[in-house]
Amino acid sequence: MNLAQIRLLVADFPRCYRFYRDVLALKPQFEAEDGPYAKFTADGGAAGIALQDRVQMSGMLGELAAEPTGYRSLVVLRVDELDRYCEEITARGAVLVNGPAPMTDHLRVAHLKDPAGNLVELQEWLEPRGRSA
């Protein structure tokens, strides 16, 4: 068994599509701004984040018609230079809700929400104390 993707159900597909493509600068497998489906990957990564139009999916699973409340997911993206990346994405319209700030001795994070309200965590892994490059 292989993990193919994590798929987020979204109500405003075009807006979410543009957020992942234009703001976070993830690469879509193919252009599909109007949906109902798209998969994104980061440079050098194999794992993918996919978007699925909630209305289209509710045609198969009627219980999905109602919008969820509260955080339903946490998408985590690893970046090399957190401060620089946060500057880039805020210049493209992202709004940080936390950080950049230390989470542990080995990890710095920042948080933002996508247009569907999903929480996105940006991580920068730090060199463990006592070790040098």
C-alpha positions as CSV (number, residue, x, y, z in Angstrom):
1,M,0.0,0.0,0.0
2,N,1.2,3.5,-0.8
3,L,-0.2,6.9,0.3
4,A,-1.3,8.6,-2.8
5,Q,-2.3,12.0,-1.4
6,I,-4.1,13.9,1.3
7,R,-7.3,15.4,-0.2
8,L,-9.0,18.5,1.2
9,L,-12.7,19.0,0.6
10,V,-13.3,22.7,-0.3
11,A,-16.4,24.8,-1.1
12,D,-14.7,27.5,-3.1
13,F,-12.5,25.4,-5.4
14,P,-11.1,28.2,-7.6
15,R,-10.0,30.3,-4.6
16,C,-8.4,27.4,-2.9
17,Y,-6.7,26.3,-6.1
18,R,-5.2,29.8,-6.6
19,F,-4.0,29.8,-2.9
20,Y,-2.1,26.6,-3.2
21,R,-0.7,27.4,-6.7
22,D,-0.1,31.2,-6.5
23,V,0.4,31.9,-2.8
24,L,2.1,28.8,-1.5
25,A,3.7,28.2,-5.0
26,L,3.0,24.5,-5.1
27,K,2.9,22.9,-8.6
28,P,-0.4,21.5,-9.9
29,Q,-0.2,18.2,-11.8
30,F,-2.3,19.9,-14.5
31,E,-4.2,23.2,-14.7
32,A,-7.7,22.8,-13.3
33,E,-8.6,26.1,-11.6
34,D,-12.3,25.4,-12.0
35,G,-12.0,21.9,-10.5
36,P,-13.5,19.7,-9.4
37,Y,-10.1,18.1,-8.6
38,A,-6.5,19.1,-8.5
39,K,-3.3,17.7,-7.0
40,F,-0.3,19.8,-5.9
41,T,3.3,18.8,-5.1
42,A,6.3,20.8,-3.8
43,D,9.7,20.9,-5.5
44,G,11.5,17.7,-4.8
45,G,8.6,16.1,-2.9
46,A,6.7,13.0,-3.7
47,A,3.7,13.5,-1.4
48,G,0.8,15.5,-2.7
49,I,-2.0,17.7,-1.4
50,A,-5.2,17.4,-3.5
51,L,-8.3,19.6,-3.5
52,Q,-11.8,18.1,-4.2
53,D,-14.9,20.2,-4.7
54,R,-17.1,19.6,-1.7
55,V,-20.4,19.9,-3.8
56,Q,-19.1,17.4,-6.4
57,M,-18.1,14.9,-3.7
58,S,-21.3,15.3,-1.8
59,G,-23.0,13.8,-4.9
60,M,-21.5,10.5,-3.8
61,L,-21.5,11.0,0.0
62,G,-24.5,13.2,0.9
63,E,-23.2,13.8,4.4
64,L,-20.5,16.0,3.0
65,A,-23.0,18.7,1.9
66,A,-22.8,20.5,5.2
67,E,-19.7,22.8,5.7
68,P,-17.6,21.6,8.7
69,T,-16.9,23.8,11.6
70,G,-13.6,24.3,13.4
71,Y,-10.3,23.0,12.1
72,R,-10.7,19.7,10.2
73,S,-7.1,19.2,9.0
74,L,-3.6,20.4,9.5
75,V,-1.5,20.5,6.3
76,V,2.3,20.5,7.1
77,L,4.9,21.8,4.6
78,R,8.6,21.7,5.3
79,V,10.6,24.7,4.0
80,D,14.3,25.5,4.2
81,E,14.2,29.2,5.2
82,L,11.0,29.9,7.1
83,D,11.5,33.7,7.4
84,R,12.2,34.1,3.7
85,Y,9.3,31.9,2.7
86,C,6.9,33.7,5.0
87,E,8.0,37.0,3.5
88,E,7.3,35.7,0.0
89,I,3.9,34.3,0.7
90,T,2.7,37.3,2.7
91,A,3.7,39.4,-0.3
92,R,1.5,37.2,-2.4
93,G,-1.5,37.6,0.0
94,A,-1.1,35.0,2.8
95,V,-2.0,36.1,6.3
96,L,0.0,34.4,9.1
97,V,-2.0,33.6,12.2
98,N,1.2,32.5,14.2
99,G,4.9,32.9,13.9
100,P,7.5,32.4,12.6
101,A,8.3,31.2,16.1
102,P,10.1,28.3,17.8
103,M,8.0,25.2,18.5
104,T,10.8,23.0,19.9
105,D,14.6,23.3,20.1
106,H,14.7,21.6,16.7
107,L,11.7,23.2,14.9
108,R,10.5,26.6,13.9
109,V,6.9,27.0,12.6
110,A,4.4,29.5,11.2
111,H,0.7,29.0,10.7
112,L,-1.9,30.3,8.2
113,K,-5.3,29.3,6.9
114,D,-6.2,28.4,3.4
115,P,-9.4,29.9,1.9
116,A,-11.4,26.9,3.1
117,G,-10.2,27.4,6.7
118,N,-7.8,24.5,6.7
119,L,-4.8,25.2,9.0
120,V,-1.4,25.1,7.2
121,E,1.8,24.7,9.2
122,L,5.1,25.7,7.7
123,Q,8.1,24.0,9.3
124,E,11.8,24.8,9.3
125,W,13.9,21.9,10.8
126,L,16.9,23.2,12.8
127,E,20.2,21.6,13.3
128,P,20.1,19.7,16.6
129,R,22.1,21.4,19.4
130,G,25.6,20.2,19.8
131,R,25.8,19.2,16.1
132,S,27.3,21.3,13.3
133,A,27.2,21.1,9.6
